[in-house]
Amino acid sequence: QVQLVESGGGLVQPGGSLRLSCTASGFTFSSYVMNWYRQAPGKERELLATITTTGGSINYPDSVKGRFTISRDNAKNTVYLQMNSLKPEDTAVYYCNAVGRGFYYGMDYWGKGTLVTVSS
């Protein structure tokens, strides 16, 4: 059974840090590009970061560039999102997403999300 389970969310003060984790099971993690998205109340889902199967290419939108870092550990089937200098506008549900490449092209999986609240 395919699963993506996010963890690490919670309440943090402005300027603080959190590290989100997303652990995969049920598919060949190392063959999937991994993405982190977020969705704030009343807003569209936003792509935050992308990492290739080998971690060789990382992309960030301007809203999080310089503050968020994506990484992966293929041995642990886990992708991370390190979030620093958090702002109230970072409050959202954060989702991880797996997109298949090569033999697994076209496969697409989502986690259920973890809530991050940035507030004093």
C-alpha positions, 0 to 999 in steps of 0.5 A: 500500500502506497503511503506518504506520511508527513510529520513535524508540523506544529505551532512555532513563533515568528522567526522560528524553525521547523523541519518537516519530514515525509516518509514513503512506503509502498513504492520505489522512493528513489525513482520519484521526484519529490515535491513539497507544497502548501495550502493556506486557508482560502488560497491555492496549493503552492509548490514550494520545493522540488528535488530530483531522484538524486538530489541534484536539482532543487527549485524554490519560488521567491516566497521561500527562497533562502529560508526553506531547504529541501533534502532527501535520504533515499536510504530512509525513504524520506524527504525533508523540508527545513524551514527557517525564519518562519513568518505568519504567512507561512501558516498552511497545511504542508503536503509532500508529493511524489512524481514517478520518473522512468519506468514509473512515469505518470505515477503521482502520490500525495500525503495527507498533510501536516499543519504549520502555524506561525504565530506569537 
